[in-house]
């Protein structure tokens, strides 16, 4: 449940409409309050990841990390309320939201990929056997990108590639004839899964400044995932690949980034 709240908070923080700079009674600017709220959301997401690890270790560590996550959640909520109070729409000119057409801009956009993804519960049926994966609250998949390379394709586009490393533990409950509850480990091959794509810069209006960046990913080869554990159920690992594949492909679907009007590189898309 808390992981779901974390994602909801994070979506709220990064998905706000265009707002003009304001100040609170304490003198904090809209930009500063937004950065504080964004950092608090990241801290809470990290705290939730620690809960998942601790609750696979011991009851005492599980409870300690749950309490820590709860405290961080309150901080994130307070930061979000401060941001809502400070940032108000005042109209005026839009300002300069152009993006540098450079490999560094593409690298920064790829760097915004999450480190942890909540994979929802899924129920599978194969050969008369029903199995639930990660039910009822879902499970956490950890992501890491390494060996990013960039090649110039045109004056306004780049081709990129990197290795995607995945690891997560999927709680499995299988019905007869297995009648088994266990954890299936999902991981990428040692070198990671190859991720490739194209980055394109363009303008949101004809003749306007270049202020949009689109990342288009090729499908991730999830058939190369390694699944292990669960004893005899590991023989049915291929059936569980879909549990990871669909949400992962959704995460690496086409993404668009918009230029910011202030010091930040990216901002909310109108």
C-alpha positions as CSV (number, residue, x, y, z in Angstrom):
1,X,0.0,0.0,0.0
2,X,2.7,2.5,0.9
3,X,4.6,1.8,-2.3
4,X,1.4,2.7,-4.2
5,X,1.2,5.9,-2.1
6,X,4.8,6.7,-3.0
7,X,4.1,6.4,-6.7
8,X,1.0,8.5,-6.4
9,X,2.9,11.2,-4.6
10,X,5.7,11.1,-7.1
11,X,3.2,11.4,-10.0
12,X,1.6,14.4,-8.2
13,X,5.0,16.1,-7.7
14,X,6.3,15.7,-11.3
15,X,3.0,16.0,-13.1
16,X,1.9,19.5,-12.0
17,X,0.6,22.0,-14.6
18,X,2.7,25.1,-15.4
19,X,2.9,27.4,-12.4
20,X,4.5,30.7,-11.9
21,X,6.9,31.6,-9.2
22,X,5.5,32.5,-5.9
23,X,6.8,32.9,-2.3
24,X,5.6,31.7,1.1
25,X,5.6,33.7,4.3
26,X,8.9,32.0,5.0
27,X,10.3,33.4,1.8
28,X,10.7,30.0,0.0
29,X,10.2,30.3,-3.8
30,X,8.0,28.0,-5.9
31,X,11.2,26.5,-7.5
32,X,12.7,25.8,-4.1
33,X,9.5,24.3,-2.7
34,X,9.1,22.1,-5.7
35,X,12.6,20.8,-5.4
36,X,12.1,20.1,-1.7
37,X,8.9,18.2,-2.5
38,X,10.6,16.2,-5.3
39,X,13.5,15.2,-3.0
40,X,11.0,14.2,-0.2
41,X,9.2,12.0,-2.7
42,X,12.5,10.3,-3.7
43,X,13.4,9.8,-0.1
44,X,10.1,8.1,0.5
45,X,10.5,5.8,-2.5
46,X,13.9,4.8,-1.2
47,X,12.4,4.2,2.3
48,X,9.8,1.9,0.8
49,X,12.5,-0.1,-1.0
50,X,14.3,-0.6,2.4
51,X,11.0,-1.9,3.9
52,X,10.8,-4.6,1.2
53,X,14.4,-5.7,2.0
54,X,13.9,-5.6,5.7
55,X,10.6,-7.5,5.7
56,X,12.5,-10.4,4.0
57,X,15.0,-10.4,6.8
58,X,13.4,-10.2,10.3
59,X,10.3,-9.0,12.0
60,X,12.3,-6.5,14.1
61,X,14.0,-4.9,11.0
62,X,10.7,-5.0,9.2
63,X,9.0,-3.0,11.9
64,X,11.8,-0.5,12.2
65,X,11.9,0.2,8.5
66,X,8.1,0.5,8.4
67,X,8.2,3.2,11.1
68,X,11.0,4.9,9.2
69,X,9.0,4.9,6.0
70,X,6.0,6.3,7.8
71,X,8.1,9.2,9.2
72,X,9.5,9.9,5.7
73,X,5.9,9.8,4.3
74,X,4.8,12.6,6.7
75,X,7.8,14.7,5.7
76,X,6.9,14.2,2.0
77,X,3.2,15.1,2.6
78,X,4.3,18.3,4.5
79,X,6.7,19.2,1.6
80,X,3.9,18.7,-0.9
81,X,1.5,20.9,1.1
82,X,4.2,23.7,1.3
83,X,4.7,23.5,-2.5
84,X,0.9,23.7,-3.1
85,X,0.8,26.8,-0.9
86,X,3.8,28.5,-2.5
87,X,3.2,27.8,-6.2
88,X,0.3,29.8,-7.6
89,X,-0.5,30.7,-11.2
90,X,0.0,34.4,-11.9
91,X,0.0,34.5,-15.7
92,X,2.6,36.5,-17.6
93,X,5.0,35.4,-20.2
94,X,6.0,31.8,-20.6
95,X,9.7,32.5,-20.6
96,X,12.5,30.6,-22.3
97,X,11.9,26.9,-22.1
98,X,14.4,25.8,-24.8
99,X,16.4,22.6,-24.5
100,X,20.1,22.3,-25.5
101,X,20.3,19.9,-28.4
102,X,23.1,17.8,-27.0
103,X,24.0,14.3,-25.9
104,X,24.1,15.5,-22.3
105,X,20.5,16.5,-22.5
106,X,19.6,12.9,-23.6
107,X,21.7,11.5,-20.9
108,X,19.9,13.6,-18.3
109,X,16.5,12.4,-19.5
110,X,17.6,8.7,-19.4
111,X,18.9,9.4,-15.9
112,X,15.3,10.2,-14.8
113,X,14.3,6.5,-15.2
114,X,13.2,5.2,-11.8
115,X,15.5,2.9,-9.7
116,X,12.5,1.0,-8.3
117,X,9.3,0.0,-10.0
118,X,6.2,-1.4,-8.3
119,X,5.0,-4.4,-10.4
120,X,1.3,-5.1,-9.8
121,X,-0.3,-8.3,-8.8
122,X,-1.1,-10.7,-11.6
123,X,-3.0,-14.0,-11.7
124,X,-1.9,-16.6,-14.3
125,X,-3.5,-19.8,-15.5
126,X,-1.5,-22.4,-17.4
127,X,-2.5,-26.0,-18.0
128,X,-5.2,-25.9,-15.4
129,X,-2.9,-24.5,-12.7
130,X,-3.7,-21.1,-11.3
131,X,-0.9,-19.1,-9.7
132,X,-0.8,-15.5,-8.3
133,X,2.3,-13.4,-8.6
134,X,3.0,-10.6,-6.2
135,X,-0.6,-10.5,-4.9
136,X,-2.3,-8.6,-3.4
137,X,0.0,-5.5,-3.1
138,X,2.5,-6.0,-5.9
139,X,6.3,-6.3,-5.6
140,X,9.4,-4.2,-6.2
141,X,11.7,-4.5,-9.2
142,X,15.1,-2.7,-9.0
143,X,16.6,-1.2,-12.1
144,X,20.0,0.1,-13.0
145,X,21.4,1.4,-16.3
146,X,25.1,1.0,-17.2
147,X,27.4,1.5,-20.2
148,X,25.3,4.3,-21.9
149,X,26.6,5.1,-25.3
150,X,25.4,7.9,-27.6
151,X,25.7,8.4,-31.4
152,X,24.7,11.5,-33.4
153,X,22.1,10.5,-36.0
154,X,21.0,14.0,-37.4
155,X,21.3,17.6,-36.3
156,X,18.4,17.1,-33.9
157,X,18.5,13.4,-33.0
158,X,20.7,10.8,-31.3
159,X,20.8,7.0,-31.1
160,X,21.6,5.5,-27.7
161,X,22.0,2.2,-26.0
162,X,22.7,0.9,-22.5
163,X,22.6,-2.2,-20.4
164,X,19.6,-2.6,-18.2
165,X,20.2,-4.6,-15.0
166,X,17.1,-5.9,-13.2
167,X,16.5,-7.8,-10.0
168,X,13.4,-8.5,-7.9
169,X,11.7,-11.2,-5.8
170,X,8.2,-12.3,-6.9
171,X,6.0,-13.9,-4.2
172,X,4.2,-16.8,-5.9
173,X,1.1,-18.8,-4.7
174,X,0.3,-21.8,-6.9
175,X,-2.7,-24.0,-6.6
176,X,-3.0,-27.7,-7.1
177,X,-1.1,-29.9,-8.0
178,X,1.7,-27.7,-6.7
179,X,-0.1,-26.0,-3.7
180,X,3.1,-24.0,-3.1
181,X,4.0,-20.6,-1.7
182,X,7.5,-19.4,-2.5
183,X,9.5,-16.5,-3.9
184,X,10.7,-16.5,-7.5
185,X,13.8,-14.4,-8.2
186,X,13.8,-12.4,-11.5
187,X,17.1,-11.1,-12.7
188,X,18.8,-10.0,-15.9
189,X,21.7,-11.8,-17.3
190,X,25.1,-10.8,-15.8
191,X,25.7,-8.3,-18.6
192,X,22.2,-6.8,-18.4
193,X,19.5,-6.6,-21.0
194,X,20.3,-4.5,-24.1
195,X,18.2,-1.3,-24.3
196,X,18.3,0.8,-27.4
197,X,16.4,3.8,-28.6
198,X,16.3,7.1,-30.5
199,X,16.2,10.6,-29.0
200,X,14.6,13.4,-31.1
201,X,14.5,17.1,-30.3
202,X,11.7,19.3,-31.7
203,X,9.6,22.4,-31.1
204,X,6.1,22.5,-29.6
205,X,5.1,25.2,-32.1
206,X,6.1,25.9,-35.8
207,X,9.1,28.2,-35.9
208,X,9.5,28.2,-32.1
209,X,12.5,27.2,-30.0
210,X,13.4,23.6,-29.6
211,X,11.8,22.7,-26.3
212,X,10.8,19.1,-26.5
213,X,12.7,15.8,-26.3
214,X,11.2,12.5,-27.2
215,X,12.8,9.1,-26.3
216,X,11.6,6.1,-28.3
217,X,12.7,2.8,-26.9
218,X,12.9,-0.5,-28.8
219,X,11.2,-3.4,-27.0
220,X,13.2,-4.8,-24.1
221,X,14.2,-8.5,-24.7
222,X,12.6,-9.8,-21.6
223,X,12.8,-13.4,-22.9
224,X,16.4,-13.2,-21.7
225,X,15.3,-12.7,-18.1
226,X,16.6,-15.3,-15.6
227,X,14.0,-16.7,-13.1
228,X,15.0,-19.1,-10.4
229,X,13.8,-20.5,-7.1
230,X,10.5,-22.0,-6.1
231,X,11.8,-25.6,-6.6
232,X,9.6,-27.4,-9.1
233,X,7.8,-24.2,-10.1
234,X,11.1,-23.0,-11.6
235,X,10.3,-25.4,-14.5
236,X,7.4,-23.1,-15.3
237,X,9.5,-20.0,-15.2
238,X,8.6,-19.1,-18.8
239,X,5.0,-18.5,-17.8
240,X,6.1,-15.9,-15.2
241,X,8.1,-13.8,-17.7
242,X,4.9,-12.0,-18.6
243,X,4.6,-10.8,-15.0
244,X,7.7,-8.7,-15.6
245,X,7.5,-8.1,-19.4
246,X,4.3,-6.1,-19.7
247,X,5.0,-3.4,-17.0
248,X,8.6,-3.1,-18.1
249,X,7.6,-2.5,-21.8
250,X,5.2,0.1,-20.6
251,X,7.9,1.8,-18.6
252,X,10.2,1.9,-21.6
253,X,7.5,3.1,-24.0
254,X,7.9,6.5,-25.8
255,X,8.6,9.3,-23.3
256,X,8.4,13.0,-23.9
257,X,10.3,15.7,-21.9
258,X,9.6,19.4,-21.9
259,X,12.0,22.3,-21.3
260,X,11.8,24.3,-18.1
261,X,11.4,28.1,-17.9
262,X,13.8,28.3,-14.9
263,X,17.2,26.9,-14.0
264,X,16.0,23.3,-14.2
265,X,16.6,21.4,-17.5
266,X,13.2,19.7,-17.7
267,X,9.8,20.9,-16.5
268,X,6.2,19.8,-16.5
269,X,4.7,19.4,-19.9
270,X,1.7,21.7,-20.5
